[in-house]
Amino acid sequence: MNYTIENNSFKAVINSFGAEIQSLVRKSDSTEYIWSGDSSVWKNHAPILFPFVARCLGGYFMIEGKKCEYSRNHGFARDLDTKVILQEDSKIIFELTESEDTLYRFPYHFSLQTCYEVTENGLNWTITVKNTDSKAFRFGVGTHTAFACPRNTDAKGTKLTDYEVEFQNKEPLTAVICTPEGYIEVDENGNAPCTKPYGETKTGIVPLTEAGFANGHLFGKYTSEWVGLRNKKDNSIIKISTKGFPYCMLWQNTSGAPQFVCIEPWHGIPDVINTDHIWENKLGMNEVKPGESFVSSQNITVE
């Protein structure tokens, strides 16, 4: 079910299925910032990723000796309905808790709360993972927001290549080396993750081209607290916060010409190509103890 929150500046639509953003519109000029979700291209808009992010090699993990199967990447949160636990004019909170289905794949009791609030500058949201189990567990979490590019109110003739991705500090970028299939490469000793200079022409700037990002360009070791999608024609920018997130993925649709840009801050990375499938050994995860919570902020700012 879709829910609308709004203030004088912005209106956001969130679906309780996956607690997923469907739309973010600036009221002053009706600019839509979120990808339409055309199912012939990519049906999602901005999935929440939990209890892991990215690719699961072989479709399973071994968690405490139990085989836990996954048919899709990015965990299960994006494919499950959530309940609304608070709703106000400009704010809404969704919650997902364990079920028979989730316990089959992730044998822990948890609360995953996603709080959205429209502001004068865009949309703030907070993801809270609470451990309601009797033992600690490890997890990954992240977002997968697809930004419309070009936008519905762009000047006639604006193209994808009129945009670029900008890291706040204009710092030399470090790429995490992945296979063409999107898994993490290992070095000659079997260790991961391996990194290399991204090699961008303009420091801290990733140009958009019709070639796209294939299965994604993954970045780490940055200090930037936001990554933005800038329209070079009018210098406008929409920023997504990366503070506290050790990794950020850039991704676009992989079939046909790119029609959007995903900027994805992550706690976690894809499986390594030599994975032993053991959950306790999976790289990039967080741990939360019984009764404790892990909180990450994921805000969108329009300028």
N, C-alpha and C positions, 0 to 999 in steps of 0.2 A: 504494500500500500504506500502511496506517495503522500508525503507530508510537506507543507510549505512553511518556511520561516522567513520573516522579512522585517526590514526597518525602512527608514526613509530613503536609504541609499541602494540597498541590494535585496534581492529575493533569491532564496535557495530552495530547491526541491530535493528531498531526500527520500529514498525508498527504504522501507523497513526490511526488504529482502536484501540482505548483505549490509544494511545500514549504509547504502551507497549513494553518493551525490549523483543526481540526475541533471541538475542545471544550476548555474549561478549567473544571474543577470543583474547588470547595473541599470538601475531604473532611469537614470537621467537620459540615457541614449539607447536603451534596450540591447546593449551589447551582451551577447551570450559567450561565456568563457569556457564552458565545458563541451566536450565532444558530444555529438548527437546520439551516439550509440547505434548507428546504422548497422543492423544485423548482417547485412551483406558484406560488411567490411570488418567490423569488430563490435560486438553487441554491448560491451560494457562502457562505463563512463569513468568510474573512479573506485575500483574495488578496494576493500580492506583485506590485507593479507595476514593470515594467522591460521595455524600456529607455526608456519614457516613461510619464507618468501622464495619465489623463483622456482627453479627446476628440481624435481625429485627424480634422480636417476633410477630407472627400473620400476618406479611406481610404488616404492615401499621404504619404510624405515623399520629398524628393530628397536623398540622402546621397552626397556627393562625385560629383554628377552622375548618380547611378543612381536610378531610381524604385523605391522600397521600399514594397510594398503591405501594408496591415493591414486585416483584415476586422473586427477588434474594437478597442475602446478599451483603454487601459492596457498596451499591449505584449503580449509573448508569454510571459513567464515563468510566468504563472498557468495557462497551457494546456499546459505541458510537464512530463514526468516528470523528477525529479532523482535523484541518487544519494546514498546515505548515506555520508559519509566519516568520521564518528565517532558512536558510540552508547554512552552510559552510562545508568545508572539515571535520572538527573535531567537529562540533557543530550543533545542530538542536533544534528548539523550536516549540512545538505544542500548539494549543489553542483550548479549548472547551468553547463555550458560550451557553447561554440559548436557548431553542427552545420550540415549542409547547409541545413536549413530556416531556422535563425536567420541564417546568412550571407546568405541571399536577402533578408532583411528588415533586417538590421543587420550590415553588412559588416566586422565586427571580431571578433577573438578576445578572449574574456573569461572570467572566472570569477565567478559570482554565488553567494556562500555565505550561507546563512541558518542561524544558530545559535540554538537555543532552549534555555533552561534554567529549570526551575521553581525558585522560591525560597520562602521562608517567607511572602512577601507577594503572590505571583502568578507572573508569567512575564516573564523577561528574554529579549529576542532582539536579535540584531545582524545587520545586513545588510552584507556586504562586497562591493564591486564592485572586482575587480582587472583591470587592463589587461594581458592577456597577448599583445597585438599589438605590432607594431613602430612604431606611430604612435599619437598621442593620439586619444581619442574623447570625444564629448559624450554625456550620457545624463541621463535622469530616473529617479527611484526613489521609491517610497512604499509605504504600506500602506493597507488597505481593510477594517479590522476591523469586523465587525458584532456589536454587543452585544445580547443578548436584552433585551427591554423590553416588558412586564414579565418578571420571571424566574420560574423554576419554583418557587421557594420563597417568593415574595412573598405577603404576607397576602391572603386572599380579598378580591376587589374592587379590588385594585391595578390601575391603568390606565396607559397610556402617558403621560397628562397628569400623573401623579404624579411624573414624572421631569423633569429639566432638565439641560442641558449647561452646565458651569461652567468658565470659564477661570481658571486659578490666581490671577492677580493682580487679578481683578475690574476689569480695565481696559476703557475704552471700546473697542468692537470696530470694526474696519475691514473692510468688505466689498469684495471684488474684484468689479467689475460684470461680470456674465455675461449672455448672451442667454438667452431661455427654453429654447433647445436645449442650453445648457451650454457655449457657447464664450465666449471673452473679448471683451468689447466694446472698441471703440477710441474715442478722443475725436475732436473735430472736425478734428484734424490727422492722424488716422489712427494715433495713438500708443496704446500699451497697456503694462501694464495700467492701467485706470482704477479708482479706489477712491472709496468714500464711507463716511460713518459708517453703521454697521449700524442704529443707532437702537433698540437694545434698551431696554426699560423699566427693568430692573434691570441696572446696569452689569456687563458681563462674564458675563451669564447669558442663555442662549438657551432659552426655554421650548419644550416639546414639545407639539404640537397635532395633532389628527387631520388637519389640512391637509397636514402633512408638509413636506418641503423641496424638492419638485419635482425638478429636475435638480441640486440641491445648493446649499448656501450656502457660499461660499468666503471664507476669511479670510486676511488678511496683516497685517504690521506689528504683530504682538503680541509681548509680552515673556514671556508665560506659558510655563513649562517643562513644564506638563502641561495637558491638557484632560480633564475628567471627566464621567461620567454619574452624577448624584446622584439617589437615591430620596428625595424630600422627606418621605415618610411616616416612614422610620426613620433618615434622614440618612446612610445608607451611600453610598459612592461608589466607583466603579472609575475609575482614572486611566490615561490613556495618555500617554506622554511626547511632548512636542513640541519639546524643546530641540534647537536646531540646524536645525529644519525651518522654512523661511520661509513655508510655506502650510499651512493645515488646512481640509479639506473636511468638512462635515456632510451626510450623505445617508441616505435611507431608501428602501424600495421605492416605486416610482412607480405601481404598479397596486394598487388596493384600499387598505384602511386600513393605515397604517404598523404594522409588526410588529417592528421593530428600529431601532437607531440606529448608523450607521457614523461613526466618528471617524477621519479619514484624514490624518495628517501627510504632507506631500508635499515633495519636491524636484522642482519642475516645476509647470506649469499647463496647462490645455487650450489648444488652438490658438486664436489670435486669428481674428476673423471675416474679416480681410483678409490671411490668411496667404499667403506666397509658397511655402509647403510646403518651403522649404529648411531642412534640419536644422540647419545652422550658424547660422541666424537664429532658431531656436525659443527662446522665452523660458523662463527659469527653470531652465535645464539646468546640470549640473556637467561639468567636464572632468577626466579622469584621464590622466596620461602613461604611456608604456610602462613596465611593471614596477612601477607605483605602484598604491595602493589607496585607495578611498573607503569610509569606515566610518560607518554611522549606527546608533544604538541606538534601539530601539522597545519600551519596556517597559510592562507592564501591572501596576498595583498595586491591590490590593483593600483597602479600609478600611471 
